[in-house]
């Protein structure tokens, strides 16, 4: 992430990667580009953050990886979501929705309910 771009909360990158590969197998560079494109350039995932996250997700059994040839003829590691990863993604999305709602309430300045 660059300093002028939005910084991700710890753990948020994993959720974004899982959501991105849920669409189908993708290599690391394509995952970063898709996150950048879908976020309308608000999120710029640097390789130094992306690849360690992909490795961590693979070690946890949330994604699998296989070497395949890219459209350009190069070999790249393609990542796919596992069943365990799909379940974890649903939990993460639910938790994110709950957290987002709580933050929105605070930002709206709603009076406390007693």
N, C-alpha and C positions, 0 to 999 in steps of 0.2 A: 504494500500500500504506500502511496506517496503521501507526504504530509498534507497536501492540498485535497486529497481524496478522503472519503469517509473511511475511518478506521473500523475494523470489524471487532466486535466483542469477542473475547476468548471463547472458542468453541463454535462460533458462528460460521467460520470458514468450512468446518466439517459438514455442517448442515447444508451449506450452499453447494458443496461438491456432491454430496449425496443426491440433492435435488437435481443437479445438472446431469449426473450420470444415470438418473432414473429414466431419462429420455432414450437411453441406449448407449452402447459402448462408445467411449471417446478417449482419445489420447490426451495427455496432460496439457499440452499447449492449447488444444481445442477447448478444454474445460475452462481454462483461464480466459480465453477469448469470449466464450459464450457468457460467462458471468459478467464480463466487462460490457458486452453488447446488450444483454438483457437488462442490466442495471442502468442503461443509458450513460455509460462511462463513469458512473458514480463510484464503482468498485474496480480497482485495478489490482488483481492478485499477482504479486511478484513470484517468480519461480522459486525464490528462497523460502517462501511460505507454502506455495502450492505443493511442491514435490514432497517435502516432509509430511504434510497433511495426508497426501495420497498414500505414502508409505505407512503412516500410522493407521489409516483406515483399512489398508490391506492386512496389516498385522492383526487388527481386531476382527477380521473376518467380515467387514462391512462392504468391501469391494473385492473383486478378484481382478487379476491383471493377466493379459496375454499379449505376447509380441505379435504384431501384424504389420502388414505393409500399408502405408498411408496412400492417399490419392496421388501424392507426388513421388511415390516409389521408394520412400524411405521406410525403414523399420522403426516402429514406435510401440510403446507399451500402451495397450488399450485397457481402460478400466470399465468394469461393469458392476452394477449393484447386485448384491447377494440378497437372499431372502431375509437374512438377519439385518442387512443394511436397510432394506425396505421397511422393516418393522421399526428400526431405530429412527429412520427418517420421519415416520408418522409420529413418534413420541416427540422428536425434536420440533416438528411443526406445531404440535399442540402446545408444547411449552413456550415456543416463540409467540404464538398467538396470545397466550395468557400474559406473558411479560409485556408484549406490545400494548395490550389493552391497559395494563397497570400504568405503564409509562404515559400513555395518552391521557389517562385520568389525571395524573399529576401535572402534566403540561397544560391541561385545560383549566387547572386551578379549581377543580371541583371541591366544594366544602366537604369536610369529613362527615361521614354518616356515623351516628352513635348508636 
